[in-house]
Amino acid sequence: MLRPILLVEDNVNDIELTLIALEKTRLANPVVSIRDGAEALDYLRREGQYADRKDENPAVILLDKKLPKIDGHEVLRNVRADDKLKRIPVVMLTSSREEKDLLRSYDLGVNAYVVKPVEFDDFMAAINDLGMFWAVLNEPPPYSR
């Protein structure tokens, strides 16, 4: 069974474009879309409405930096501090080109930092490449509970 791709993004247009791009890659991985950082942590920790979800970590987390409730950096900090989650690959997928955001993301343990391209075709190509790499080509560490 393929592990899901967790998309944590609050912008409806970016969610739609990302889902379309991932679909075009023909990845079989399901995509779980969550719109704020607090809900993302509930999902990852299997708490609240996600308490009964399957006991598996996502193949990759595509994480926006600017999120309601808990921002992407704080989500990343929590993921890296949790022994059950810390090995999940996290890609910061953001519109921020600010050096301080880039540096903070890497300081917190992000695996990749991708600035969302503005042009539609470039955005689609970037998501296609991300999906293929993290869900297909990357060899993840063995899953441990």
Chimera marker file (.cmm) of the C-alpha trace (Angstrom):
<marker_set name="trace">
<marker id="1" x="0.000" y="0.000" z="0.000" r="1" g="1" b="0" radius="0.5"/>
<marker id="2" x="1.369" y="3.388" z="-0.972" r="1" g="1" b="0" radius="0.5"/>
<marker id="3" x="1.747" y="5.967" z="1.755" r="1" g="1" b="0" radius="0.5"/>
<marker id="4" x="-0.074" y="9.263" z="1.245" r="1" g="1" b="0" radius="0.5"/>
<marker id="5" x="1.385" y="12.604" z="0.314" r="1" g="1" b="0" radius="0.5"/>
<marker id="6" x="0.371" y="15.184" z="2.918" r="1" g="1" b="0" radius="0.5"/>
<marker id="7" x="-0.289" y="18.611" z="1.412" r="1" g="1" b="0" radius="0.5"/>
<marker id="8" x="-0.544" y="21.358" z="4.038" r="1" g="1" b="0" radius="0.5"/>
<marker id="9" x="-1.685" y="24.481" z="2.207" r="1" g="1" b="0" radius="0.5"/>
<marker id="10" x="-4.321" y="27.136" z="2.916" r="1" g="1" b="0" radius="0.5"/>
<marker id="11" x="-4.522" y="28.756" z="-0.536" r="1" g="1" b="0" radius="0.5"/>
<marker id="12" x="-7.378" y="27.140" z="-2.460" r="1" g="1" b="0" radius="0.5"/>
<marker id="13" x="-5.825" y="27.916" z="-5.850" r="1" g="1" b="0" radius="0.5"/>
<marker id="14" x="-2.472" y="26.409" z="-4.844" r="1" g="1" b="0" radius="0.5"/>
<marker id="15" x="-4.234" y="23.311" z="-3.490" r="1" g="1" b="0" radius="0.5"/>
<marker id="16" x="-6.111" y="22.844" z="-6.756" r="1" g="1" b="0" radius="0.5"/>
<marker id="17" x="-3.002" y="23.374" z="-8.894" r="1" g="1" b="0" radius="0.5"/>
<marker id="18" x="-0.948" y="21.014" z="-6.743" r="1" g="1" b="0" radius="0.5"/>
<marker id="19" x="-3.595" y="18.293" z="-6.907" r="1" g="1" b="0" radius="0.5"/>
<marker id="20" x="-3.859" y="18.660" z="-10.689" r="1" g="1" b="0" radius="0.5"/>
<marker id="21" x="-0.080" y="18.531" z="-11.069" r="1" g="1" b="0" radius="0.5"/>
<marker id="22" x="0.235" y="15.457" z="-8.847" r="1" g="1" b="0" radius="0.5"/>
<marker id="23" x="-2.580" y="13.755" z="-10.765" r="1" g="1" b="0" radius="0.5"/>
<marker id="24" x="-0.805" y="14.437" z="-14.063" r="1" g="1" b="0" radius="0.5"/>
<marker id="25" x="2.306" y="12.648" z="-12.756" r="1" g="1" b="0" radius="0.5"/>
<marker id="26" x="0.120" y="9.548" z="-12.474" r="1" g="1" b="0" radius="0.5"/>
<marker id="27" x="1.333" y="8.903" z="-8.949" r="1" g="1" b="0" radius="0.5"/>
<marker id="28" x="-0.754" y="6.261" z="-7.262" r="1" g="1" b="0" radius="0.5"/>
<marker id="29" x="-0.161" y="7.766" z="-3.811" r="1" g="1" b="0" radius="0.5"/>
<marker id="30" x="-3.282" y="9.253" z="-2.279" r="1" g="1" b="0" radius="0.5"/>
<marker id="31" x="-3.039" y="12.953" z="-1.412" r="1" g="1" b="0" radius="0.5"/>
<marker id="32" x="-4.356" y="14.244" z="1.901" r="1" g="1" b="0" radius="0.5"/>
<marker id="33" x="-4.976" y="17.988" z="1.821" r="1" g="1" b="0" radius="0.5"/>
<marker id="34" x="-5.068" y="19.948" z="5.084" r="1" g="1" b="0" radius="0.5"/>
<marker id="35" x="-5.571" y="23.709" z="5.350" r="1" g="1" b="0" radius="0.5"/>
<marker id="36" x="-3.892" y="24.749" z="8.628" r="1" g="1" b="0" radius="0.5"/>
<marker id="37" x="-0.939" y="23.859" z="10.806" r="1" g="1" b="0" radius="0.5"/>
<marker id="38" x="-2.917" y="22.753" z="13.866" r="1" g="1" b="0" radius="0.5"/>
<marker id="39" x="-4.932" y="20.269" z="11.814" r="1" g="1" b="0" radius="0.5"/>
<marker id="40" x="-1.726" y="19.015" z="10.171" r="1" g="1" b="0" radius="0.5"/>
<marker id="41" x="-0.263" y="18.199" z="13.580" r="1" g="1" b="0" radius="0.5"/>
<marker id="42" x="-3.496" y="16.450" z="14.599" r="1" g="1" b="0" radius="0.5"/>
<marker id="43" x="-3.311" y="14.380" z="11.424" r="1" g="1" b="0" radius="0.5"/>
<marker id="44" x="0.348" y="13.482" z="11.929" r="1" g="1" b="0" radius="0.5"/>
<marker id="45" x="-0.100" y="12.640" z="15.602" r="1" g="1" b="0" radius="0.5"/>
<marker id="46" x="-3.393" y="10.800" z="14.968" r="1" g="1" b="0" radius="0.5"/>
<marker id="47" x="-5.301" y="13.066" z="17.344" r="1" g="1" b="0" radius="0.5"/>
<marker id="48" x="-8.754" y="14.661" z="17.306" r="1" g="1" b="0" radius="0.5"/>
<marker id="49" x="-10.688" y="13.858" z="14.145" r="1" g="1" b="0" radius="0.5"/>
<marker id="50" x="-7.711" y="11.780" z="12.915" r="1" g="1" b="0" radius="0.5"/>
<marker id="51" x="-7.445" y="9.529" z="15.990" r="1" g="1" b="0" radius="0.5"/>
<marker id="52" x="-8.702" y="6.527" z="13.992" r="1" g="1" b="0" radius="0.5"/>
<marker id="53" x="-6.662" y="7.030" z="10.827" r="1" g="1" b="0" radius="0.5"/>
<marker id="54" x="-4.350" y="4.288" z="9.619" r="1" g="1" b="0" radius="0.5"/>
<marker id="55" x="-1.097" y="3.988" z="11.560" r="1" g="1" b="0" radius="0.5"/>
<marker id="56" x="1.288" y="5.118" z="8.825" r="1" g="1" b="0" radius="0.5"/>
<marker id="57" x="3.296" y="8.239" z="8.170" r="1" g="1" b="0" radius="0.5"/>
<marker id="58" x="3.006" y="10.099" z="4.872" r="1" g="1" b="0" radius="0.5"/>
<marker id="59" x="5.609" y="9.503" z="2.153" r="1" g="1" b="0" radius="0.5"/>
<marker id="60" x="6.309" y="13.240" z="2.179" r="1" g="1" b="0" radius="0.5"/>
<marker id="61" x="4.855" y="16.432" z="3.640" r="1" g="1" b="0" radius="0.5"/>
<marker id="62" x="4.465" y="19.357" z="1.226" r="1" g="1" b="0" radius="0.5"/>
<marker id="63" x="4.282" y="22.224" z="3.701" r="1" g="1" b="0" radius="0.5"/>
<marker id="64" x="3.423" y="25.861" z="3.106" r="1" g="1" b="0" radius="0.5"/>
<marker id="65" x="5.223" y="28.338" z="5.361" r="1" g="1" b="0" radius="0.5"/>
<marker id="66" x="2.353" y="30.761" z="5.853" r="1" g="1" b="0" radius="0.5"/>
<marker id="67" x="-0.521" y="28.837" z="7.462" r="1" g="1" b="0" radius="0.5"/>
<marker id="68" x="-3.408" y="29.707" z="9.767" r="1" g="1" b="0" radius="0.5"/>
<marker id="69" x="-3.291" y="28.711" z="13.454" r="1" g="1" b="0" radius="0.5"/>
<marker id="70" x="0.256" y="27.252" z="13.424" r="1" g="1" b="0" radius="0.5"/>
<marker id="71" x="2.726" y="28.330" z="10.730" r="1" g="1" b="0" radius="0.5"/>
<marker id="72" x="4.821" y="25.965" z="8.659" r="1" g="1" b="0" radius="0.5"/>
<marker id="73" x="8.008" y="26.543" z="10.634" r="1" g="1" b="0" radius="0.5"/>
<marker id="74" x="6.254" y="25.589" z="13.856" r="1" g="1" b="0" radius="0.5"/>
<marker id="75" x="4.748" y="22.486" z="12.216" r="1" g="1" b="0" radius="0.5"/>
<marker id="76" x="8.235" y="21.534" z="11.016" r="1" g="1" b="0" radius="0.5"/>
<marker id="77" x="9.723" y="22.127" z="14.471" r="1" g="1" b="0" radius="0.5"/>
<marker id="78" x="7.069" y="19.830" z="16.001" r="1" g="1" b="0" radius="0.5"/>
<marker id="79" x="7.604" y="17.130" z="13.379" r="1" g="1" b="0" radius="0.5"/>
<marker id="80" x="11.374" y="17.091" z="13.905" r="1" g="1" b="0" radius="0.5"/>
<marker id="81" x="10.953" y="16.970" z="17.705" r="1" g="1" b="0" radius="0.5"/>
<marker id="82" x="8.678" y="13.904" z="17.575" r="1" g="1" b="0" radius="0.5"/>
<marker id="83" x="10.445" y="10.519" z="17.423" r="1" g="1" b="0" radius="0.5"/>
<marker id="84" x="7.536" y="9.000" z="15.481" r="1" g="1" b="0" radius="0.5"/>
<marker id="85" x="7.544" y="11.759" z="12.845" r="1" g="1" b="0" radius="0.5"/>
<marker id="86" x="11.077" y="13.116" z="12.607" r="1" g="1" b="0" radius="0.5"/>
<marker id="87" x="12.143" y="11.010" z="9.626" r="1" g="1" b="0" radius="0.5"/>
<marker id="88" x="9.262" y="12.045" z="7.364" r="1" g="1" b="0" radius="0.5"/>
<marker id="89" x="10.642" y="14.035" z="4.424" r="1" g="1" b="0" radius="0.5"/>
<marker id="90" x="9.350" y="17.615" z="4.550" r="1" g="1" b="0" radius="0.5"/>
<marker id="91" x="9.395" y="19.952" z="1.570" r="1" g="1" b="0" radius="0.5"/>
<marker id="92" x="8.706" y="23.598" z="2.341" r="1" g="1" b="0" radius="0.5"/>
<marker id="93" x="6.620" y="24.704" z="-0.643" r="1" g="1" b="0" radius="0.5"/>
<marker id="94" x="6.246" y="28.439" z="-0.261" r="1" g="1" b="0" radius="0.5"/>
<marker id="95" x="6.080" y="31.773" z="-2.018" r="1" g="1" b="0" radius="0.5"/>
<marker id="96" x="8.722" y="33.260" z="0.303" r="1" g="1" b="0" radius="0.5"/>
<marker id="97" x="12.083" y="34.037" z="-1.255" r="1" g="1" b="0" radius="0.5"/>
<marker id="98" x="13.362" y="35.645" z="1.953" r="1" g="1" b="0" radius="0.5"/>
<marker id="99" x="16.736" y="34.356" z="3.062" r="1" g="1" b="0" radius="0.5"/>
<marker id="100" x="15.687" y="34.328" z="6.722" r="1" g="1" b="0" radius="0.5"/>
<marker id="101" x="12.797" y="31.951" z="5.898" r="1" g="1" b="0" radius="0.5"/>
<marker id="102" x="15.081" y="29.693" z="3.875" r="1" g="1" b="0" radius="0.5"/>
<marker id="103" x="17.714" y="29.577" z="6.629" r="1" g="1" b="0" radius="0.5"/>
<marker id="104" x="15.139" y="28.987" z="9.368" r="1" g="1" b="0" radius="0.5"/>
<marker id="105" x="13.589" y="26.140" z="7.386" r="1" g="1" b="0" radius="0.5"/>
<marker id="106" x="16.947" y="24.390" z="7.025" r="1" g="1" b="0" radius="0.5"/>
<marker id="107" x="17.847" y="25.102" z="10.655" r="1" g="1" b="0" radius="0.5"/>
<marker id="108" x="14.614" y="23.331" z="11.633" r="1" g="1" b="0" radius="0.5"/>
<marker id="109" x="15.450" y="20.306" z="9.484" r="1" g="1" b="0" radius="0.5"/>
<marker id="110" x="13.552" y="20.731" z="6.210" r="1" g="1" b="0" radius="0.5"/>
<marker id="111" x="14.614" y="18.317" z="3.449" r="1" g="1" b="0" radius="0.5"/>
<marker id="112" x="13.979" y="20.764" z="0.605" r="1" g="1" b="0" radius="0.5"/>
<marker id="113" x="12.850" y="24.366" z="0.173" r="1" g="1" b="0" radius="0.5"/>
<marker id="114" x="10.950" y="25.100" z="-3.033" r="1" g="1" b="0" radius="0.5"/>
<marker id="115" x="9.679" y="28.543" z="-3.997" r="1" g="1" b="0" radius="0.5"/>
<marker id="116" x="6.340" y="28.222" z="-5.766" r="1" g="1" b="0" radius="0.5"/>
<marker id="117" x="6.757" y="29.350" z="-9.364" r="1" g="1" b="0" radius="0.5"/>
<marker id="118" x="4.329" y="32.063" z="-10.456" r="1" g="1" b="0" radius="0.5"/>
<marker id="119" x="3.831" y="30.780" z="-13.995" r="1" g="1" b="0" radius="0.5"/>
<marker id="120" x="1.320" y="27.933" z="-14.363" r="1" g="1" b="0" radius="0.5"/>
<marker id="121" x="3.551" y="25.650" z="-16.475" r="1" g="1" b="0" radius="0.5"/>
<marker id="122" x="6.514" y="26.179" z="-14.153" r="1" g="1" b="0" radius="0.5"/>
<marker id="123" x="4.345" y="25.419" z="-11.112" r="1" g="1" b="0" radius="0.5"/>
<marker id="124" x="3.052" y="22.228" z="-12.735" r="1" g="1" b="0" radius="0.5"/>
<marker id="125" x="6.585" y="21.104" z="-13.627" r="1" g="1" b="0" radius="0.5"/>
<marker id="126" x="7.876" y="21.806" z="-10.104" r="1" g="1" b="0" radius="0.5"/>
<marker id="127" x="5.081" y="19.779" z="-8.466" r="1" g="1" b="0" radius="0.5"/>
<marker id="128" x="5.560" y="16.972" z="-10.976" r="1" g="1" b="0" radius="0.5"/>
<marker id="129" x="9.270" y="16.797" z="-10.118" r="1" g="1" b="0" radius="0.5"/>
<marker id="130" x="8.585" y="16.921" z="-6.367" r="1" g="1" b="0" radius="0.5"/>
<marker id="131" x="5.978" y="14.185" z="-6.555" r="1" g="1" b="0" radius="0.5"/>
<marker id="132" x="8.151" y="11.899" z="-8.631" r="1" g="1" b="0" radius="0.5"/>
<marker id="133" x="11.217" y="12.384" z="-6.460" r="1" g="1" b="0" radius="0.5"/>
<marker id="134" x="9.701" y="12.114" z="-2.989" r="1" g="1" b="0" radius="0.5"/>
<marker id="135" x="6.987" y="9.530" z="-3.677" r="1" g="1" b="0" radius="0.5"/>
<marker id="136" x="8.810" y="7.322" z="-6.199" r="1" g="1" b="0" radius="0.5"/>
<marker id="137" x="12.574" y="7.837" z="-6.375" r="1" g="1" b="0" radius="0.5"/>
<marker id="138" x="13.503" y="8.697" z="-2.796" r="1" g="1" b="0" radius="0.5"/>
<marker id="139" x="14.329" y="5.726" z="-0.567" r="1" g="1" b="0" radius="0.5"/>
<marker id="140" x="12.754" y="6.542" z="2.812" r="1" g="1" b="0" radius="0.5"/>
<marker id="141" x="14.031" y="5.217" z="6.126" r="1" g="1" b="0" radius="0.5"/>
<marker id="142" x="12.241" y="2.099" z="7.400" r="1" g="1" b="0" radius="0.5"/>
<marker id="143" x="8.972" y="2.997" z="9.070" r="1" g="1" b="0" radius="0.5"/>
<marker id="144" x="8.990" y="2.614" z="12.822" r="1" g="1" b="0" radius="0.5"/>
<marker id="145" x="6.108" y="3.155" z="15.188" r="1" g="1" b="0" radius="0.5"/>
<link id1="1" id2="2" r="1" g="1" b="0" radius="0.2"/>
<link id1="2" id2="3" r="1" g="1" b="0" radius="0.2"/>
<link id1="3" id2="4" r="1" g="1" b="0" radius="0.2"/>
<link id1="4" id2="5" r="1" g="1" b="0" radius="0.2"/>
<link id1="5" id2="6" r="1" g="1" b="0" radius="0.2"/>
<link id1="6" id2="7" r="1" g="1" b="0" radius="0.2"/>
<link id1="7" id2="8" r="1" g="1" b="0" radius="0.2"/>
<link id1="8" id2="9" r="1" g="1" b="0" radius="0.2"/>
<link id1="9" id2="10" r="1" g="1" b="0" radius="0.2"/>
<link id1="10" id2="11" r="1" g="1" b="0" radius="0.2"/>
<link id1="11" id2="12" r="1" g="1" b="0" radius="0.2"/>
<link id1="12" id2="13" r="1" g="1" b="0" radius="0.2"/>
<link id1="13" id2="14" r="1" g="1" b="0" radius="0.2"/>
<link id1="14" id2="15" r="1" g="1" b="0" radius="0.2"/>
<link id1="15" id2="16" r="1" g="1" b="0" radius="0.2"/>
<link id1="16" id2="17" r="1" g="1" b="0" radius="0.2"/>
<link id1="17" id2="18" r="1" g="1" b="0" radius="0.2"/>
<link id1="18" id2="19" r="1" g="1" b="0" radius="0.2"/>
<link id1="19" id2="20" r="1" g="1" b="0" radius="0.2"/>
<link id1="20" id2="21" r="1" g="1" b="0" radius="0.2"/>
<link id1="21" id2="22" r="1" g="1" b="0" radius="0.2"/>
<link id1="22" id2="23" r="1" g="1" b="0" radius="0.2"/>
<link id1="23" id2="24" r="1" g="1" b="0" radius="0.2"/>
<link id1="24" id2="25" r="1" g="1" b="0" radius="0.2"/>
<link id1="25" id2="26" r="1" g="1" b="0" radius="0.2"/>
<link id1="26" id2="27" r="1" g="1" b="0" radius="0.2"/>
<link id1="27" id2="28" r="1" g="1" b="0" radius="0.2"/>
<link id1="28" id2="29" r="1" g="1" b="0" radius="0.2"/>
<link id1="29" id2="30" r="1" g="1" b="0" radius="0.2"/>
<link id1="30" id2="31" r="1" g="1" b="0" radius="0.2"/>
<link id1="31" id2="32" r="1" g="1" b="0" radius="0.2"/>
<link id1="32" id2="33" r="1" g="1" b="0" radius="0.2"/>
<link id1="33" id2="34" r="1" g="1" b="0" radius="0.2"/>
<link id1="34" id2="35" r="1" g="1" b="0" radius="0.2"/>
<link id1="35" id2="36" r="1" g="1" b="0" radius="0.2"/>
<link id1="36" id2="37" r="1" g="1" b="0" radius="0.2"/>
<link id1="37" id2="38" r="1" g="1" b="0" radius="0.2"/>
<link id1="38" id2="39" r="1" g="1" b="0" radius="0.2"/>
<link id1="39" id2="40" r="1" g="1" b="0" radius="0.2"/>
<link id1="40" id2="41" r="1" g="1" b="0" radius="0.2"/>
<link id1="41" id2="42" r="1" g="1" b="0" radius="0.2"/>
<link id1="42" id2="43" r="1" g="1" b="0" radius="0.2"/>
<link id1="43" id2="44" r="1" g="1" b="0" radius="0.2"/>
<link id1="44" id2="45" r="1" g="1" b="0" radius="0.2"/>
<link id1="45" id2="46" r="1" g="1" b="0" radius="0.2"/>
<link id1="46" id2="47" r="1" g="1" b="0" radius="0.2"/>
<link id1="47" id2="48" r="1" g="1" b="0" radius="0.2"/>
<link id1="48" id2="49" r="1" g="1" b="0" radius="0.2"/>
<link id1="49" id2="50" r="1" g="1" b="0" radius="0.2"/>
<link id1="50" id2="51" r="1" g="1" b="0" radius="0.2"/>
<link id1="51" id2="52" r="1" g="1" b="0" radius="0.2"/>
<link id1="52" id2="53" r="1" g="1" b="0" radius="0.2"/>
<link id1="53" id2="54" r="1" g="1" b="0" radius="0.2"/>
<link id1="54" id2="55" r="1" g="1" b="0" radius="0.2"/>
<link id1="55" id2="56" r="1" g="1" b="0" radius="0.2"/>
<link id1="56" id2="57" r="1" g="1" b="0" radius="0.2"/>
<link id1="57" id2="58" r="1" g="1" b="0" radius="0.2"/>
<link id1="58" id2="59" r="1" g="1" b="0" radius="0.2"/>
<link id1="59" id2="60" r="1" g="1" b="0" radius="0.2"/>
<link id1="60" id2="61" r="1" g="1" b="0" radius="0.2"/>
<link id1="61" id2="62" r="1" g="1" b="0" radius="0.2"/>
<link id1="62" id2="63" r="1" g="1" b="0" radius="0.2"/>
<link id1="63" id2="64" r="1" g="1" b="0" radius="0.2"/>
<link id1="64" id2="65" r="1" g="1" b="0" radius="0.2"/>
<link id1="65" id2="66" r="1" g="1" b="0" radius="0.2"/>
<link id1="66" id2="67" r="1" g="1" b="0" radius="0.2"/>
<link id1="67" id2="68" r="1" g="1" b="0" radius="0.2"/>
<link id1="68" id2="69" r="1" g="1" b="0" radius="0.2"/>
<link id1="69" id2="70" r="1" g="1" b="0" radius="0.2"/>
<link id1="70" id2="71" r="1" g="1" b="0" radius="0.2"/>
<link id1="71" id2="72" r="1" g="1" b="0" radius="0.2"/>
<link id1="72" id2="73" r="1" g="1" b="0" radius="0.2"/>
<link id1="73" id2="74" r="1" g="1" b="0" radius="0.2"/>
<link id1="74" id2="75" r="1" g="1" b="0" radius="0.2"/>
<link id1="75" id2="76" r="1" g="1" b="0" radius="0.2"/>
<link id1="76" id2="77" r="1" g="1" b="0" radius="0.2"/>
<link id1="77" id2="78" r="1" g="1" b="0" radius="0.2"/>
<link id1="78" id2="79" r="1" g="1" b="0" radius="0.2"/>
<link id1="79" id2="80" r="1" g="1" b="0" radius="0.2"/>
<link id1="80" id2="81" r="1" g="1" b="0" radius="0.2"/>
<link id1="81" id2="82" r="1" g="1" b="0" radius="0.2"/>
<link id1="82" id2="83" r="1" g="1" b="0" radius="0.2"/>
<link id1="83" id2="84" r="1" g="1" b="0" radius="0.2"/>
<link id1="84" id2="85" r="1" g="1" b="0" radius="0.2"/>
<link id1="85" id2="86" r="1" g="1" b="0" radius="0.2"/>
<link id1="86" id2="87" r="1" g="1" b="0" radius="0.2"/>
<link id1="87" id2="88" r="1" g="1" b="0" radius="0.2"/>
<link id1="88" id2="89" r="1" g="1" b="0" radius="0.2"/>
<link id1="89" id2="90" r="1" g="1" b="0" radius="0.2"/>
<link id1="90" id2="91" r="1" g="1" b="0" radius="0.2"/>
<link id1="91" id2="92" r="1" g="1" b="0" radius="0.2"/>
<link id1="92" id2="93" r="1" g="1" b="0" radius="0.2"/>
<link id1="93" id2="94" r="1" g="1" b="0" radius="0.2"/>
<link id1="94" id2="95" r="1" g="1" b="0" radius="0.2"/>
<link id1="95" id2="96" r="1" g="1" b="0" radius="0.2"/>
<link id1="96" id2="97" r="1" g="1" b="0" radius="0.2"/>
<link id1="97" id2="98" r="1" g="1" b="0" radius="0.2"/>
<link id1="98" id2="99" r="1" g="1" b="0" radius="0.2"/>
<link id1="99" id2="100" r="1" g="1" b="0" radius="0.2"/>
<link id1="100" id2="101" r="1" g="1" b="0" radius="0.2"/>
<link id1="101" id2="102" r="1" g="1" b="0" radius="0.2"/>
<link id1="102" id2="103" r="1" g="1" b="0" radius="0.2"/>
<link id1="103" id2="104" r="1" g="1" b="0" radius="0.2"/>
<link id1="104" id2="105" r="1" g="1" b="0" radius="0.2"/>
<link id1="105" id2="106" r="1" g="1" b="0" radius="0.2"/>
<link id1="106" id2="107" r="1" g="1" b="0" radius="0.2"/>
<link id1="107" id2="108" r="1" g="1" b="0" radius="0.2"/>
<link id1="108" id2="109" r="1" g="1" b="0" radius="0.2"/>
<link id1="109" id2="110" r="1" g="1" b="0" radius="0.2"/>
<link id1="110" id2="111" r="1" g="1" b="0" radius="0.2"/>
<link id1="111" id2="112" r="1" g="1" b="0" radius="0.2"/>
<link id1="112" id2="113" r="1" g="1" b="0" radius="0.2"/>
<link id1="113" id2="114" r="1" g="1" b="0" radius="0.2"/>
<link id1="114" id2="115" r="1" g="1" b="0" radius="0.2"/>
<link id1="115" id2="116" r="1" g="1" b="0" radius="0.2"/>
<link id1="116" id2="117" r="1" g="1" b="0" radius="0.2"/>
<link id1="117" id2="118" r="1" g="1" b="0" radius="0.2"/>
<link id1="118" id2="119" r="1" g="1" b="0" radius="0.2"/>
<link id1="119" id2="120" r="1" g="1" b="0" radius="0.2"/>
<link id1="120" id2="121" r="1" g="1" b="0" radius="0.2"/>
<link id1="121" id2="122" r="1" g="1" b="0" radius="0.2"/>
<link id1="122" id2="123" r="1" g="1" b="0" radius="0.2"/>
<link id1="123" id2="124" r="1" g="1" b="0" radius="0.2"/>
<link id1="124" id2="125" r="1" g="1" b="0" radius="0.2"/>
<link id1="125" id2="126" r="1" g="1" b="0" radius="0.2"/>
<link id1="126" id2="127" r="1" g="1" b="0" radius="0.2"/>
<link id1="127" id2="128" r="1" g="1" b="0" radius="0.2"/>
<link id1="128" id2="129" r="1" g="1" b="0" radius="0.2"/>
<link id1="129" id2="130" r="1" g="1" b="0" radius="0.2"/>
<link id1="130" id2="131" r="1" g="1" b="0" radius="0.2"/>
<link id1="131" id2="132" r="1" g="1" b="0" radius="0.2"/>
<link id1="132" id2="133" r="1" g="1" b="0" radius="0.2"/>
<link id1="133" id2="134" r="1" g="1" b="0" radius="0.2"/>
<link id1="134" id2="135" r="1" g="1" b="0" radius="0.2"/>
<link id1="135" id2="136" r="1" g="1" b="0" radius="0.2"/>
<link id1="136" id2="137" r="1" g="1" b="0" radius="0.2"/>
<link id1="137" id2="138" r="1" g="1" b="0" radius="0.2"/>
<link id1="138" id2="139" r="1" g="1" b="0" radius="0.2"/>
<link id1="139" id2="140" r="1" g="1" b="0" radius="0.2"/>
<link id1="140" id2="141" r="1" g="1" b="0" radius="0.2"/>
<link id1="141" id2="142" r="1" g="1" b="0" radius="0.2"/>
<link id1="142" id2="143" r="1" g="1" b="0" radius="0.2"/>
<link id1="143" id2="144" r="1" g="1" b="0" radius="0.2"/>
<link id1="144" id2="145" r="1" g="1" b="0" radius="0.2"/>
</marker_set>
